[in-house]
């Protein structure tokens, strides 16, 4: 997990969009919390990064997760181009 201040300018801008959309702090989005309300908002934040062209690996590095966790979350959210139809 990267601190907000460790992100490049583009990633910080996207992170601020995610914070604004979800209503959660950056710490809340990146911490190891499995409460449903946090998880779905985290997945939404991942989708924002994905929509800006970030790879699963890049999103995983930002959020401190494995790329397969990102893939799984986006599939559950329905935001992945690889989501089952």
N, C-alpha and C positions, 0 to 999 in steps of 0.2 A: 504494500500500500504506500502510495506516495502522498506526502503532505501537499496541500494546495500550493504552497509557495515553491515546491520543487518542480511543478509542471511548467512546460513552456507556455508562451503567451496564448497560443491558439487553444491549447488544452485547458488553460485556466478559464478562458472565455466560455468554452463548452461546459466546464465544471460549474461555472456560475449560472449558466442556463439551467443545468440539472438541479442545482440547489434551489433556484427560483421556482422551477416547475414542481419539484417534489415537496418543498417546504421543510426539508431536512438539512441539517448542517453537513459539511463535507465529512466530518468525523463520523456522523451517524451513517452516511452512505458507504463509508469504507470500513467500518468496524465489523467484527464478527458477530452479527446479530441475526438470529433466525426468526424473529417475530414477523408474522405475515405482513403487517402494514409496512414494515421497513423493507422486507424482501421485495415486494412488488414495486416499491418506489426505487429501490436499487436497480432492479431490472429495467425500469423506465430510464434511469440515468444511463445504463449501459446502452440502451437503444439510441439515445441521443448521440452518444459517441460513435456508435455503429453507423448511424445515418450521416455522420460527418466523415465517413470513410476509414475509420479506425479498424484495424484487424482485431480478431478475438484475442490474439496474443498481446497486442498493445493495450487493449482495454483491461485485460487481466493484470498486466504490469501496473497500470494506474491504480486499480482497485485492490491489488494484493490477492488476486484469485488466479486459478489455473484457467487456461483458455477454454477448457471443456466445461468449466462452470459457467463461463460467459455464454457459450453456445447453448447449454441447457436452459439457462435463465431466459435467453431471448426466444428460444423455442416455446417455453412455457408462456411467455408473454405474447407470443405470436408475432414478434418483431423481426424474426430472422428470415432471410430469403430462403433458408434451408428448412423452414418450419414445415412439418407435415401438413398436407392440405386436407 
